[in-house]
Amino acid sequence: MNRRLAWALLAYAVLAAMAGYTLGDAAFVLGDRRVEMRLAVWILLGGFALKTLIGWGRYRAEAAEESDHDKQDNPR
């Protein structure tokens, strides 16, 4: 699972770098403020990366819990 996590985070980093390079000065108006598209994309990708890390942590916690239950059910 660690390799898949590393590849996913690397993909987010590559997408963020590509967004920073290609979007340039593209912006939109939100209320009274001018928001750069690059920043919006970086926030979105950061959210995806955070969600990926939370899912990975949950997976690890469930795997550890399952391992503990197996040890209790099958004492040596």
HULINFEN-V890600 format. One line per field, one symbol per residue. psi: psi as a letter, one per 30 degrees, with the letter a starting at -180 (. if undefined). A space follows every 10 residues. Layout:
psi = ???
This chain:
psi = eeeeeeeeee eeeeeeeeee effbgkllkj bgkkkkeeee eeeeeeeeee eeeeeeeeee eeeeeeeeee eefik.
